């Protein structure tokens, strides 16, 4: 038989329960996510928007052709789509100021590695794209591939600019 817990004379018994469900309610109209409108007015913000728009042009121009017949364009598609998705992801992180809520991540280093790798791989993809453009009987493929090659080089320069700004930010963080 179980005996009841002993109490000190004059002490009150307190019963507590716990739940695995917790909810956080904010007052009406309050937002838990911040929004940084000024980011789009900075040079990295403008370059990031240009990377998204022009990167979208690169992969849609290639995707609208019979690129799957040419392995080189598969590489261009991989680089363009991969960095387009990641750039959209980083834009959301910077616009919502989420990076301030995750201080464990070295954001300046992540930005430098991301933009540096994007510059290098986009440069390779742009060179592959331009060297693979052939004037065959289907002028639609030729026009799309030539245009995607041009935009791939423009996006490469945008990532180079952002890599520069990321390096400046990283260097100022590491020297502190």
Protein Blocks (a to p, Z undefined) as FASTA:
>chain_A
ZZdddddehiacddddddfbdcddddehiafbdcdfklmmpmklmmmmmmmmmmmmmmmm
mmmpckllpmklmmmmmmmmmmmmmmmmmmmmmmnommmmmmmbcfklmmmmmmmmmmmm
mmmmmmmmmmmpccdfblmlmmmmmmmmmmmmmmmmmmmmmmmmmmmmmmmmmmZZ
